[in-house]
Amino acid sequence: MRKIYSLLIVIFLFTTGCGGQSLRQEIEEKTEEGKMRVGFSQMENNSPWRIAETNSIKSEAEKRGIELIFMDAEGDVEKQINDIKYLIDQKVDYIILAPKLYEEFGEALRLAKEAKIPLILLDRKAKGEPGEDYLTLIASDFIWQGQQAANILVEAANEEAYIVELTGTEGSSAAIDRAKGFREIIDQYENMTIIASESAEFNRADGKRVMESIIRYREKKITAVYAHNDEMAIGAIQALKAAGMHPGQDVVIVSIDGEKDALKAIIANELYASIECNPFMGPVTFDVIERHQKGEEIAPHIVSEDRIYTIENAIRYVDSAY
Ligand code: AHR
């Protein structure tokens, strides 16, 4: 609405024949006034994947001349809810929300809806109906990622493995769906056994710590690791090596994301494969906003295209990875 208003003023000023320096200044002021303002609530910004996602949103906003108000919840769900309330108070035109957990954002979605601010869920789901409680979800298909990880592991382990699963943050849609998709495949194989499943919070230090404790208390030999993201897989590799094991030889490891260190680990034959979770969602997010402004229909879930990284292609992508 503000944009149309600005445009009408510009047309009026030109058609009424006003000219000179003061006209240009007036136009610039009005255009600045009409600049779209978008709020971005990021759950945390402390890993290669999150930083890549944040930078993608920031640089795309800048490219399009959109003012971005960035809020980092630093991993704290309460703060993230308050961040959304702040963005609502700021009367931004759109809210982009990367929610840490699935269940906890009902009130925040309701408040944004009451304030008539369209809200886009980014990279993870939050409970609610697309088109009703929020505009759309732009994210990878986490179930598919879990299924791919399982298929790869089944093949690499010859249908027989004792698997340690390092899960992501409990209650996050990424952890819920990656566990679900994995089991949908693994459960079809009698000799593919999950011997331990523990959260390592999607981070490297916890991946190492949790893996160390599983190694210490294991009852069965560990022959495979499925990590819900690369950071935890790299932590697990460090723990396995410190315990005298040989990741890539006596333990097959598969994870998700496709970050630079994971591609390096594939090249070093320590990580078997990584299923991509593309963090570069800035362009598609702002395309959605522009299309929505024009009144176009927006699909309820816009799925990112993800590839699979293995020894076959890791070298090709490692330099450009984040
Ligand atoms: O929601 C996407 C996941 O969140 C990424 O796989 C992970 O690295 C991040 O923490």
Residues whose N, C-alpha, C, O or C-beta is under 5 A from the ligand:
A	BS01	AHR	W49 D123 R124 A174 F202 H228 N229 I256 D257 C277
